[in-house]
Amino acid sequence: MGMERTSNEQTQLEAVRRRLQRLRDFLNASPEPGVGSSAEEWFVYLTDMKAIVGNASNGLSFVATLMAKAHIERVLPMRPFDAALKPMGAPGLDIDERTVDGRRVIAEIKTTTPYLGDKLGASQKSSFVKDFVKLQRDEADHKFFFVTDKATFDVVRRRYASALDGVVVVLLPSGDEFSGSPATRIGNR
């Protein structure tokens, strides 16, 4: 069951697909160096692979944004919007859109896997807290915090639900969710 995609979204997905095809072609044509190969051979191989892969996390983030869009469109009557308009990693909210009757919908999306297994590493925590503050600070009728990793979902539920009052936390792609609980806010309001 696929949602209707904008031409920008289709273009972004095609770019991701082409990158995957180039990587497949490279891996099929270039066997990896053996354990006894020189550091220089390893370096050349990995550099060539990195040039193809580029910033693969942007592709992952874009696909997560498409999943978040699909989830929002399943639960709310949304005005059409293009998930590909905002560059991945650009400042601001990941999603800031309107329902058909004009209510504001905002969301942040994380593709993070907890660095420490059952808790976030220091820079991960800092990044999450920044997103929590954005969601708390901005007025909106519907607020979402999307994650793509079950361990991250569990960490957020266990350690950060009190920072997400009024925010629905959603695990993608399953759609499992919980609502943040009213409690102490993080950061300045």
N, C-alpha and C positions, 0 to 999 in steps of 0.2 A: 504494500500500500504506500505509494509515493505521493508526496504533496506536489502541488504545482510550483515550479521554481521559476524565478525571474531569469532573464537572459544573463545578467551579471552572475547570478549563482551558478548557472550552467557553465559559464565561462571559467569561473573559479574551479569548479569540479573537474572540468576538462584539463586545466593546468595541472591539478593534482594527479589526474590519471596519466597524463603524459610523463610527469616526473617519475611515477611508479614504473611506467614502461621503460624509460631510459635506465632506471636502476636495474630492472629485470634483465635488460639486454646486456648491461655492463657485467652483472654477476654471472650471466651465462657465458659471456665471451672472455672473462678474465678470472681465471681461478685464483683464489686467495693465496697469498704467500704461505709457504710452509713454516713450521716452527723454527727450522734452521735457516730461514731466509734472513737477509741482512735487515737492519733497522731501516735502511734507505729504501729497500724494496717494499717493506711494510708501509713506510711513509708515503711513497708514491701511490700505492694501491688505495690507502685510506683517504689520501687527498683527492684522488680521482673520484672515489665514491662520495666524499663530502661535497664535491662540486656539483654532483648530480642531485643529491638529497637536499642540499641547501638548508633552509630553515624548515624542516619537516614539521616542526611544532605549529607553524602557521597553518599548514594543511589540516592538521589534527584539530586545531582551534576552530577553523572554518567549518569543518564537518560537525563539530560539537555545537556550533552556533546554528547550523541547519537543524540539528536534533532539538535544540532549545526552541527554535522558531516553531517547529512542528508540534512540540508539546504545548506551547502557549496557544497555538491555533486550535488545538484539540479542546482546550479547557476554556477559552475565551473567544468571543466573536471579534476578531481583529480586523483593522483596516489592512489592506495589502501592504507588505513591507519587504524590503530587499536586504537580506542578511549579508550580502556581499558589499554593501556600500561603505561600511566602516572598515578600514584596514585592520587586520588582526594586530593586536598589540598597541593600537592607538589609544591615547588617553581618553578618559570618559567611560561612561557606562557601556557595557557590551551590547545591550539592547535597551532602547528608549523609544517606545512606540505607543500607539493609541488603539483602543478598542473602537468598534464602529460607532459607539455613542460618545466617544471622546475621552474616556477614562485613560489615565496614563498607566503604562505597564513598563517596569524597568527590570533589568536582570544583569547579573554578573555570571560568568561561566568560567569554571576551572577544569583543566584536564590533568591536574596534578595528582601524582601518586605520593603518599606520605614518604618522605625521605627516611624517617626513622621507624617505619612499619606501622606502629600504632599511634604515632603523633607526628605533627608537622615539624620539619626542621626550622631553624631560626628565620631564614629568608622566606620560606614558604609561609610561615606564620605571619610575618610582616606583610606579605602580599595579600593574604587572606584578610587580615585586619583592615587593610586599606579598602578592600572591597566591601567589608562589613560596614565601615564608616560611610562609604558612598551610599549604600543601600539605606542606612539609617538617616542620613542627612537629607536625601532627596525625598520630596513629597511625591507619592504615587498611590494610586488605588490598588495596584497589584505589584508585588515585589517577589522576585525569584532569585535563588542562588542555585545554579546548576553545577553539578559535579559529574564526572564520567568514570570515577573509580570507586568501587564499593568500600575499600578501606578508608578513602577520603570521606565518603558519606558517613561512615561510622564514626570517624574522628570528629567531624563537624557536629554530628548529633550528640556525641558524648561530651565534647569539650567546649563547643561554641554556640549551642542552641540559645543560650541566654543572651548572646550578642545579636540575635537575629529576630527580635520581636517583630511580628508582622510580616516576616519573610517566609515564603515556602521554599524549602530546600528539596531539590529534585535530583535523583540519581538517573542519569541517562546511560543507556537507552531504555532501561526497564520502566522508568516512570515512578519508581518507589519515591515516596515523599514524606516529609514531616514539616510541621510548622514550628518556627522558632518560638521560644517561650518568653513571656514578659519578664524581664529582669534587668540587670545592670547593662548599661550601654557602654560601648567601647569608644574611646576618642572624644573629640569635641563635637558638640551638636551644632 
